[in-house]
Amino acid sequence: MKRTMMIGSAFMGVIVGAGFASGQEVLQYFTSFGLMGVIGAIVATALFAYAGMMLVWLGSRMKTTSHKEVIYKLSGNILGLIIDYILIFTLFGVGVVMIAGAGSNLNLQFDLSFTTGSILMTILVLLVGMLRVDKVVNIIGSITPFLILFVLIISVYSFLTADGSLTDLDSIAREQQTTLPNWFISGINYVSFNIAVGASMALVMGGAVADRKTAALGGLAGGFGIGILIILSNLAIFSKVEQVGGSEMPMLAIVNNISPVMGTIMSIVIFTMIFNTALSMFFSFTARFAEVGTSKFKIFYTITLLVGFAVSFVGFTELVAYFYPLIGYLGLVLIAVLITAPFRIRKVEKKEQESEVVIRKKAM
């Protein structure tokens, strides 16, 4: 049970980064559609639970150390190549967004320069990324409970102190800017984007788990937990949308209204969640090209981080608004593969068994 919860917590930590922890993702993907955004969040919860279970289970079943071998085995050479490059593009891009989010977070809360926060995040990700996979997973999983606690506190506060009627709040919420067309596509796009973000690290995590059932339950718990956090965060921001709708980090703005001290703590929690995702992205990106723990890995990892730091100066909100939906649409290919994964893997294993029989007969 403890191992299952650790896997689930780690999976949540990989997915929940700067955009979610700050409330910016939830605002654009769900709150901006008013009351219908709640239904979109429920749809996302169901998809997250299935995708999380399938990813970690596949990693455990195939004992993978990189997303490459799983994707090509399930999808074939052509489709596998497409998904592989989508994931590579996603890993680096989201890593860049996380570094930008770190700069924005410390700038808003502590009035530090954007560059200071970005440099601090880059150094932390560089140092921890040199550790073994199991230690990285444990670090990611240990931070998530703090975010869950704060989301619960923010949600309860927002519900109890909500001003205005549902009709008024719905009207204000729908005025919030979003690049997505409707609540249904938004919900699916959000899951698709996040699974593209978390797929590589989830597969690597699963590869380190011997028991497939434990891996599957951990992924299921993590996916369901993410969905619950989305629903609660959406309702919290919806309840306070008139006050925080224009904020770059609406969840942080709500906490600052409760207490400046809690706002400071929440800012640190957001920073650690940004760290979680940034670490996962750059670690998985490098693992795709070099074996973890080798000197080649460390050199490639360092260069990648430095390039990511340079690109992060584009800006946090802009990156979330345009880069995330793009990845969401591209990631639909991966969602389709995951839905058909149980059937595909049986087919692949059957072919391998038949090939082994043929080889044995020829040898005789």
C-alpha positions as a LaTeX table, in Angstrom:
\begin{tabular}{lrrr}
\hline
Residue & $x$ (\AA) & $y$ (\AA) & $z$ (\AA) \\
\hline
Met1 & 0.00 & 0.00 & 0.00 \\
Lys2 & 2.82 & 2.39 & 0.93 \\
Arg3 & 4.58 & 1.70 & $-2.38$ \\
Thr4 & 1.33 & 2.25 & $-4.30$ \\
Met5 & 0.77 & 5.63 & $-2.66$ \\
Met6 & 4.37 & 6.66 & $-3.29$ \\
Ile7 & 3.99 & 5.86 & $-7.00$ \\
Gly8 & 0.68 & 7.72 & $-7.12$ \\
Ser9 & 2.18 & 10.72 & $-5.35$ \\
Ala10 & 5.19 & 10.72 & $-7.67$ \\
Phe11 & 2.93 & 10.55 & $-10.75$ \\
Met12 & 0.95 & 13.51 & $-9.44$ \\
Gly13 & 4.21 & 15.35 & $-8.78$ \\
Val14 & 5.35 & 14.84 & $-12.36$ \\
Ile15 & 2.07 & 16.17 & $-13.80$ \\
Val16 & 1.42 & 18.99 & $-11.34$ \\
Gly17 & 3.84 & 21.76 & $-12.21$ \\
Ala18 & 3.91 & 25.54 & $-12.39$ \\
Gly19 & 0.77 & 25.93 & $-14.49$ \\
Phe20 & $-1.44$ & 23.77 & $-12.30$ \\
Ala21 & $-0.07$ & 24.66 & $-8.86$ \\
Ser22 & $-0.38$ & 28.37 & $-9.63$ \\
Gly23 & $-3.93$ & 27.96 & $-10.96$ \\
Gln24 & $-3.09$ & 29.40 & $-14.41$ \\
Glu25 & $-3.77$ & 26.09 & $-16.24$ \\
Val26 & $-7.05$ & 25.50 & $-14.40$ \\
Leu27 & $-8.18$ & 29.08 & $-15.09$ \\
Gln28 & $-7.56$ & 28.78 & $-18.84$ \\
Tyr29 & $-8.71$ & 25.18 & $-19.32$ \\
Phe30 & $-11.73$ & 24.96 & $-17.00$ \\
Thr31 & $-12.76$ & 28.12 & $-15.11$ \\
Ser32 & $-12.99$ & 30.13 & $-18.35$ \\
Phe33 & $-15.96$ & 27.93 & $-19.40$ \\
Gly34 & $-17.97$ & 28.77 & $-16.29$ \\
Leu35 & $-20.12$ & 26.05 & $-14.76$ \\
Met36 & $-19.57$ & 23.77 & $-17.76$ \\
Gly37 & $-15.90$ & 23.77 & $-16.84$ \\
Val38 & $-16.80$ & 21.55 & $-13.86$ \\
Ile39 & $-18.07$ & 18.87 & $-16.25$ \\
Gly40 & $-14.89$ & 19.26 & $-18.28$ \\
Ala41 & $-12.89$ & 18.64 & $-15.09$ \\
Ile42 & $-14.89$ & 15.45 & $-14.38$ \\
Val43 & $-14.18$ & 14.17 & $-17.91$ \\
Ala44 & $-10.49$ & 14.93 & $-17.35$ \\
Thr45 & $-10.51$ & 13.00 & $-14.04$ \\
Ala46 & $-11.74$ & 9.79 & $-15.68$ \\
Leu47 & $-9.17$ & 10.03 & $-18.49$ \\
Phe48 & $-6.33$ & 10.81 & $-16.07$ \\
Ala49 & $-7.13$ & 7.75 & $-13.95$ \\
Tyr50 & $-7.02$ & 5.40 & $-16.95$ \\
Ala51 & $-3.96$ & 6.96 & $-18.57$ \\
Gly52 & $-2.00$ & 7.01 & $-15.31$ \\
Met53 & $-2.75$ & 3.35 & $-14.64$ \\
Met54 & $-1.80$ & 2.30 & $-18.16$ \\
Leu55 & 1.46 & 4.26 & $-18.33$ \\
Val56 & 2.97 & 3.01 & $-15.06$ \\
Trp57 & 1.73 & $-0.55$ & $-15.75$ \\
Leu58 & 3.35 & $-0.55$ & $-19.20$ \\
Gly59 & 6.62 & 0.68 & $-17.72$ \\
Ser60 & 6.56 & $-2.12$ & $-15.13$ \\
Arg61 & 5.57 & $-4.79$ & $-17.63$ \\
Met62 & 8.27 & $-3.87$ & $-20.14$ \\
Lys63 & 10.94 & $-2.92$ & $-17.54$ \\
Thr64 & 11.77 & 0.22 & $-19.50$ \\
Thr65 & 14.41 & 2.86 & $-18.76$ \\
Ser66 & 13.20 & 5.25 & $-21.48$ \\
His67 & 9.91 & 5.93 & $-23.29$ \\
Lys68 & 11.53 & 5.02 & $-26.62$ \\
Glu69 & 11.38 & 1.22 & $-26.36$ \\
Val70 & 7.73 & 1.17 & $-25.19$ \\
Ile71 & 6.46 & 3.62 & $-27.81$ \\
Tyr72 & 8.14 & 1.91 & $-30.76$ \\
Lys73 & 7.09 & $-1.54$ & $-29.57$ \\
Leu74 & 3.43 & $-0.55$ & $-29.26$ \\
Ser75 & 3.17 & 1.79 & $-32.26$ \\
Gly76 & 5.55 & 0.47 & $-34.89$ \\
Asn77 & 8.29 & 2.43 & $-36.62$ \\
Ile78 & 6.30 & 5.18 & $-38.36$ \\
Leu79 & 3.73 & 6.06 & $-35.67$ \\
Gly80 & 6.35 & 5.37 & $-33.01$ \\
Leu81 & 8.67 & 7.93 & $-34.59$ \\
Ile82 & 5.89 & 10.56 & $-34.58$ \\
Ile83 & 5.02 & 9.96 & $-30.91$ \\
Asp84 & 8.69 & 9.81 & $-29.96$ \\
Tyr85 & 9.34 & 13.25 & $-31.43$ \\
Ile86 & 6.16 & 14.67 & $-29.88$ \\
Leu87 & 7.37 & 13.49 & $-26.47$ \\
Ile88 & 10.89 & 14.82 & $-27.02$ \\
Phe89 & 9.47 & 18.21 & $-28.06$ \\
Thr90 & 7.11 & 18.19 & $-25.06$ \\
Leu91 & 9.75 & 17.25 & $-22.48$ \\
Phe92 & 12.06 & 20.07 & $-23.44$ \\
Gly93 & 9.28 & 22.62 & $-23.97$ \\
Val94 & 7.57 & 22.01 & $-20.62$ \\
Gly95 & 10.93 & 22.02 & $-18.87$ \\
Val96 & 11.43 & 25.52 & $-20.27$ \\
Val97 & 7.96 & 26.58 & $-19.07$ \\
Met98 & 8.82 & 25.36 & $-15.56$ \\
Ile99 & 11.99 & 27.45 & $-15.43$ \\
Ala100 & 9.94 & 30.46 & $-16.58$ \\
Gly101 & 7.31 & 29.66 & $-13.94$ \\
Ala102 & 9.96 & 29.61 & $-11.20$ \\
Gly103 & 11.08 & 33.10 & $-12.17$ \\
Ser104 & 7.49 & 34.37 & $-12.27$ \\
Asn105 & 6.60 & 32.76 & $-8.92$ \\
Leu106 & 9.43 & 34.33 & $-6.91$ \\
Asn107 & 8.98 & 37.65 & $-8.71$ \\
Leu108 & 5.30 & 37.89 & $-7.76$ \\
Gln109 & 5.65 & 36.77 & $-4.14$ \\
Phe110 & 9.07 & 38.04 & $-3.07$ \\
Asp111 & 9.70 & 40.76 & $-5.69$ \\
Leu112 & 12.88 & 39.00 & $-6.78$ \\
Ser113 & 13.98 & 39.43 & $-10.37$ \\
Phe114 & 12.70 & 36.91 & $-12.90$ \\
Thr115 & 16.29 & 35.90 & $-13.62$ \\
Thr116 & 17.02 & 35.08 & $-9.95$ \\
Gly117 & 14.18 & 32.56 & $-9.69$ \\
Ser118 & 15.06 & 30.97 & $-13.01$ \\
Ile119 & 18.73 & 30.63 & $-12.08$ \\
Leu120 & 17.88 & 29.09 & $-8.69$ \\
Met121 & 15.56 & 26.55 & $-10.34$ \\
Thr122 & 18.14 & 25.66 & $-12.97$ \\
Ile123 & 20.80 & 25.00 & $-10.32$ \\
Leu124 & 18.47 & 22.83 & $-8.18$ \\
Val125 & 17.34 & 20.74 & $-11.17$ \\
Leu126 & 20.95 & 20.34 & $-12.27$ \\
Leu127 & 22.14 & 19.05 & $-8.87$ \\
Val128 & 19.27 & 16.65 & $-8.14$ \\
Gly129 & 19.20 & 15.34 & $-11.72$ \\
Met130 & 22.57 & 13.70 & $-11.12$ \\
Leu131 & 21.01 & 11.20 & $-8.66$ \\
Arg132 & 19.69 & 7.66 & $-9.39$ \\
Val133 & 16.14 & 7.12 & $-10.72$ \\
Asp134 & 14.75 & 5.71 & $-7.44$ \\
Lys135 & 16.00 & 8.71 & $-5.46$ \\
Val136 & 14.55 & 11.13 & $-8.01$ \\
Val137 & 11.14 & 9.38 & $-7.78$ \\
Asn138 & 11.19 & 9.52 & $-3.96$ \\
Ile139 & 12.02 & 13.24 & $-3.96$ \\
Ile140 & 9.21 & 14.00 & $-6.43$ \\
Gly141 & 6.66 & 11.94 & $-4.48$ \\
Ser142 & 7.52 & 13.43 & $-1.08$ \\
Ile143 & 6.61 & 17.00 & $-2.07$ \\
Thr144 & 3.11 & 16.34 & $-3.51$ \\
Pro145 & 1.20 & 15.97 & $-0.16$ \\
Phe146 & 1.97 & 19.59 & 0.70 \\
Leu147 & 0.23 & 20.80 & $-2.46$ \\
Ile148 & $-2.80$ & 18.57 & $-1.73$ \\
Leu149 & $-3.09$ & 20.14 & 1.74 \\
Phe150 & $-3.00$ & 23.67 & 0.35 \\
Val151 & $-5.53$ & 22.93 & $-2.40$ \\
Leu152 & $-7.93$ & 21.61 & 0.27 \\
Ile153 & $-7.43$ & 24.71 & 2.44 \\
Ile154 & $-7.90$ & 27.08 & $-0.51$ \\
Ser155 & $-11.00$ & 25.22 & $-1.72$ \\
Val156 & $-12.75$ & 25.23 & 1.68 \\
Tyr157 & $-11.94$ & 28.93 & 2.19 \\
Ser158 & $-13.16$ & 29.88 & $-1.29$ \\
Phe159 & $-16.45$ & 27.98 & $-0.94$ \\
Leu160 & $-17.21$ & 29.46 & 2.49 \\
Thr161 & $-16.42$ & 33.05 & 1.48 \\
Ala162 & $-17.74$ & 33.06 & $-2.09$ \\
Asp163 & $-19.47$ & 36.29 & $-3.13$ \\
Gly164 & $-22.15$ & 36.67 & $-5.77$ \\
Ser165 & $-24.65$ & 34.26 & $-7.33$ \\
Leu166 & $-23.72$ & 31.31 & $-9.51$ \\
Thr167 & $-25.10$ & 33.21 & $-12.51$ \\
Asp168 & $-22.85$ & 36.22 & $-11.83$ \\
Leu169 & $-19.79$ & 34.07 & $-11.23$ \\
Asp170 & $-20.51$ & 32.05 & $-14.38$ \\
Ser171 & $-20.73$ & 35.24 & $-16.43$ \\
Ile172 & $-17.43$ & 36.62 & $-15.05$ \\
Ala173 & $-15.69$ & 33.26 & $-15.49$ \\
Arg174 & $-16.67$ & 33.09 & $-19.16$ \\
Glu175 & $-14.99$ & 36.46 & $-19.72$ \\
Gln176 & $-11.58$ & 34.98 & $-18.85$ \\
Gln177 & $-9.26$ & 34.54 & $-21.83$ \\
Thr178 & $-8.59$ & 31.09 & $-23.25$ \\
Thr179 & $-7.26$ & 29.75 & $-26.55$ \\
Leu180 & $-9.53$ & 26.65 & $-26.37$ \\
Pro181 & $-12.92$ & 26.38 & $-28.15$ \\
Asn182 & $-15.19$ & 24.63 & $-25.59$ \\
Trp183 & $-15.22$ & 22.75 & $-22.27$ \\
Phe184 & $-15.24$ & 19.24 & $-23.79$ \\
Ile185 & $-12.26$ & 19.73 & $-26.09$ \\
Ser186 & $-10.54$ & 21.64 & $-23.31$ \\
Gly187 & $-10.92$ & 18.72 & $-20.86$ \\
Ile188 & $-9.57$ & 16.17 & $-23.35$ \\
Asn189 & $-6.81$ & 18.54 & $-24.50$ \\
Tyr190 & $-5.71$ & 19.07 & $-20.89$ \\
Val191 & $-5.34$ & 15.34 & $-20.24$ \\
Ser192 & $-3.67$ & 14.81 & $-23.59$ \\
Phe193 & $-1.18$ & 17.57 & $-22.90$ \\
Asn194 & $-0.39$ & 16.37 & $-19.38$ \\
Ile195 & $-0.01$ & 12.74 & $-20.43$ \\
Ala196 & 2.41 & 13.86 & $-23.13$ \\
Val197 & 4.22 & 15.72 & $-20.34$ \\
Gly198 & 4.23 & 12.84 & $-17.85$ \\
Ala199 & 4.43 & 9.78 & $-20.12$ \\
Ser200 & 8.21 & 9.49 & $-20.25$ \\
Met201 & 8.78 & 9.81 & $-16.49$ \\
Ala202 & 5.76 & 7.59 & $-15.69$ \\
Leu203 & 7.16 & 4.84 & $-17.90$ \\
Val204 & 10.59 & 5.19 & $-16.30$ \\
Met205 & 8.99 & 5.06 & $-12.82$ \\
Gly206 & 7.03 & 1.96 & $-13.79$ \\
Gly207 & 10.20 & 0.32 & $-15.06$ \\
Ala208 & 11.63 & 0.53 & $-11.52$ \\
Val209 & 8.60 & $-1.32$ & $-10.03$ \\
Ala210 & 8.72 & $-5.12$ & $-10.13$ \\
Asp211 & 5.08 & $-5.79$ & $-9.21$ \\
Arg212 & 2.75 & $-4.88$ & $-12.10$ \\
Lys213 & $-0.35$ & $-4.68$ & $-9.90$ \\
Thr214 & 1.31 & $-2.22$ & $-7.54$ \\
Ala215 & 2.45 & $-0.16$ & $-10.52$ \\
Ala216 & $-1.04$ & $-0.10$ & $-12.05$ \\
Leu217 & $-2.75$ & 0.84 & $-8.77$ \\
Gly218 & $-0.17$ & 3.57 & $-8.17$ \\
Gly219 & $-0.81$ & 5.07 & $-11.60$ \\
Leu220 & $-4.58$ & 4.81 & $-11.10$ \\
Ala221 & $-4.41$ & 6.51 & $-7.70$ \\
Gly222 & $-2.17$ & 9.24 & $-9.07$ \\
Gly223 & $-4.40$ & 9.93 & $-12.07$ \\
Phe224 & $-7.55$ & 10.02 & $-9.93$ \\
Gly225 & $-5.82$ & 12.27 & $-7.40$ \\
Ile226 & $-4.89$ & 14.74 & $-10.14$ \\
Gly227 & $-8.52$ & 14.82 & $-11.26$ \\
Ile228 & $-9.77$ & 15.60 & $-7.75$ \\
Leu229 & $-7.23$ & 18.41 & $-7.42$ \\
Ile230 & $-8.40$ & 19.85 & $-10.76$ \\
Ile231 & $-12.05$ & 19.83 & $-9.65$ \\
Leu232 & $-11.27$ & 21.44 & $-6.28$ \\
Ser233 & $-8.93$ & 24.05 & $-7.79$ \\
Asn234 & $-11.45$ & 24.92 & $-10.48$ \\
Leu235 & $-14.24$ & 25.42 & $-7.94$ \\
Ala236 & $-11.93$ & 27.52 & $-5.75$ \\
Ile237 & $-10.91$ & 29.85 & $-8.60$ \\
Phe238 & $-14.51$ & 29.97 & $-9.89$ \\
Ser239 & $-15.70$ & 31.09 & $-6.43$ \\
Lys240 & $-13.16$ & 33.94 & $-6.41$ \\
Val241 & $-12.91$ & 34.62 & $-10.13$ \\
Glu242 & $-13.88$ & 38.29 & $-9.80$ \\
Gln243 & $-10.90$ & 38.94 & $-7.51$ \\
Val244 & $-8.24$ & 36.64 & $-9.00$ \\
Gly245 & $-9.28$ & 36.09 & $-12.64$ \\
Gly246 & $-6.68$ & 38.56 & $-13.92$ \\
Ser247 & $-3.85$ & 37.22 & $-11.77$ \\
Glu248 & $-0.92$ & 35.33 & $-13.33$ \\
Met249 & $-1.10$ & 32.93 & $-10.36$ \\
Pro250 & $-4.75$ & 32.86 & $-9.15$ \\
Met251 & $-4.30$ & 30.14 & $-6.50$ \\
Leu252 & $-1.45$ & 32.10 & $-4.94$ \\
Ala253 & $-3.59$ & 35.26 & $-5.04$ \\
Ile254 & $-6.39$ & 33.48 & $-3.12$ \\
Val255 & $-3.95$ & 32.32 & $-0.42$ \\
Asn256 & $-2.47$ & 35.81 & $-0.09$ \\
Asn257 & $-6.01$ & 37.06 & 0.61 \\
Ile258 & $-6.33$ & 34.51 & 3.42 \\
Ser259 & $-2.96$ & 35.30 & 5.01 \\
Pro260 & 0.32 & 36.80 & 3.77 \\
Val261 & 2.19 & 34.17 & 5.80 \\
Met262 & 0.24 & 31.36 & 4.12 \\
Gly263 & 0.87 & 33.08 & 0.80 \\
Thr264 & 4.61 & 32.85 & 1.42 \\
Ile265 & 4.34 & 29.15 & 2.29 \\
Met266 & 2.14 & 28.50 & $-0.76$ \\
Ser267 & 4.66 & 30.25 & $-2.97$ \\
Ile268 & 7.35 & 27.89 & $-1.69$ \\
Val269 & 5.04 & 24.89 & $-2.30$ \\
Ile270 & 4.42 & 26.09 & $-5.87$ \\
Phe271 & 8.17 & 26.49 & $-6.35$ \\
Thr272 & 8.75 & 22.88 & $-5.23$ \\
Met273 & 6.03 & 21.61 & $-7.59$ \\
Ile274 & 7.67 & 23.55 & $-10.41$ \\
Phe275 & 10.91 & 21.87 & $-9.41$ \\
Asn276 & 9.21 & 18.45 & $-9.53$ \\
Thr277 & 8.06 & 18.86 & $-13.10$ \\
Ala278 & 11.21 & 20.61 & $-14.32$ \\
Leu279 & 13.33 & 17.78 & $-12.88$ \\
Ser280 & 11.08 & 15.13 & $-14.48$ \\
Met281 & 11.10 & 16.84 & $-17.88$ \\
Phe282 & 14.84 & 17.39 & $-18.22$ \\
Phe283 & 15.69 & 14.02 & $-16.63$ \\
Ser284 & 13.39 & 12.12 & $-19.03$ \\
Phe285 & 14.52 & 14.20 & $-22.01$ \\
Thr286 & 18.17 & 13.34 & $-21.35$ \\
Ala287 & 17.36 & 9.67 & $-20.62$ \\
Arg288 & 15.98 & 9.44 & $-24.15$ \\
Phe289 & 19.44 & 10.15 & $-25.58$ \\
Ala290 & 21.89 & 8.86 & $-22.95$ \\
Glu291 & 22.01 & 6.13 & $-20.32$ \\
Val292 & 21.20 & 7.44 & $-16.83$ \\
Gly293 & 24.24 & 7.74 & $-14.55$ \\
Thr294 & 26.86 & 7.87 & $-17.29$ \\
Ser295 & 29.19 & 10.80 & $-17.96$ \\
Lys296 & 27.44 & 11.29 & $-21.32$ \\
Phe297 & 24.11 & 11.67 & $-19.48$ \\
Lys298 & 25.53 & 14.28 & $-17.09$ \\
Ile299 & 27.13 & 16.34 & $-19.85$ \\
Phe300 & 24.02 & 16.22 & $-22.09$ \\
Tyr301 & 21.79 & 17.00 & $-19.07$ \\
Thr302 & 23.84 & 20.08 & $-18.17$ \\
Ile303 & 23.86 & 21.46 & $-21.73$ \\
Thr304 & 20.10 & 20.87 & $-22.09$ \\
Leu305 & 19.38 & 22.77 & $-18.88$ \\
Leu306 & 21.49 & 25.74 & $-19.93$ \\
Val307 & 19.69 & 25.95 & $-23.28$ \\
Gly308 & 16.32 & 25.63 & $-21.48$ \\
Phe309 & 17.26 & 28.49 & $-19.16$ \\
Ala310 & 18.04 & 30.73 & $-22.13$ \\
Val311 & 14.72 & 29.96 & $-23.87$ \\
Ser312 & 12.66 & 30.49 & $-20.67$ \\
Phe313 & 12.76 & 34.29 & $-21.06$ \\
Val314 & 9.83 & 34.14 & $-23.52$ \\
Gly315 & 7.44 & 34.45 & $-20.51$ \\
Phe316 & 5.30 & 32.14 & $-18.36$ \\
Thr317 & 1.68 & 33.06 & $-19.17$ \\
Glu318 & 2.36 & 33.27 & $-22.91$ \\
Leu319 & 3.95 & 29.81 & $-22.92$ \\
Val320 & 0.99 & 28.28 & $-21.03$ \\
Ala321 & $-1.57$ & 29.92 & $-23.33$ \\
Tyr322 & $-0.11$ & 28.81 & $-26.64$ \\
Phe323 & 2.39 & 26.00 & $-26.09$ \\
Tyr324 & 0.20 & 23.83 & $-23.81$ \\
Pro325 & $-2.84$ & 23.53 & $-26.13$ \\
Leu326 & $-0.53$ & 22.75 & $-29.06$ \\
Ile327 & 1.01 & 19.85 & $-27.13$ \\
Gly328 & $-2.49$ & 18.76 & $-26.12$ \\
Tyr329 & $-3.58$ & 18.35 & $-29.74$ \\
Leu330 & $-0.36$ & 16.54 & $-30.65$ \\
Gly331 & $-0.69$ & 14.31 & $-27.60$ \\
Leu332 & $-4.05$ & 12.91 & $-28.77$ \\
Val333 & $-2.02$ & 10.39 & $-30.77$ \\
Leu334 & $-0.48$ & 9.10 & $-27.53$ \\
Ile335 & $-3.89$ & 8.90 & $-25.82$ \\
Ala336 & $-5.16$ & 6.73 & $-28.70$ \\
Val337 & $-2.15$ & 4.42 & $-28.31$ \\
Leu338 & $-2.74$ & 4.09 & $-24.55$ \\
Ile339 & $-6.42$ & 3.21 & $-25.05$ \\
Thr340 & $-5.47$ & 0.39 & $-27.40$ \\
Ala341 & $-2.30$ & $-0.58$ & $-25.47$ \\
Pro342 & $-3.67$ & $-3.78$ & $-23.81$ \\
Phe343 & $-4.66$ & $-5.19$ & $-27.20$ \\
Arg344 & $-1.45$ & $-4.07$ & $-28.92$ \\
Ile345 & 0.85 & $-5.52$ & $-26.28$ \\
Arg346 & $-0.87$ & $-8.91$ & $-26.44$ \\
Lys347 & $-0.48$ & $-8.87$ & $-30.23$ \\
Val348 & 3.22 & $-7.95$ & $-29.97$ \\
Glu349 & 3.92 & $-10.63$ & $-27.35$ \\
Lys350 & 2.07 & $-13.24$ & $-29.41$ \\
Lys351 & 4.24 & $-12.46$ & $-32.45$ \\
Glu352 & 7.39 & $-12.69$ & $-30.31$ \\
Gln353 & 6.31 & $-16.08$ & $-28.97$ \\
Glu354 & 5.57 & $-17.34$ & $-32.49$ \\
Ser355 & 8.99 & $-16.13$ & $-33.65$ \\
Glu356 & 10.66 & $-17.97$ & $-30.78$ \\
Val357 & 8.84 & $-21.20$ & $-31.73$ \\
Val358 & 9.98 & $-20.86$ & $-35.35$ \\
Ile359 & 13.59 & $-20.25$ & $-34.25$ \\
Arg360 & 13.52 & $-23.31$ & $-31.98$ \\
Lys361 & 12.15 & $-25.52$ & $-34.78$ \\
Lys362 & 14.86 & $-24.34$ & $-37.16$ \\
Ala363 & 17.49 & $-24.99$ & $-34.50$ \\
Met364 & 16.22 & $-28.57$ & $-34.13$ \\
\hline
\end{tabular}
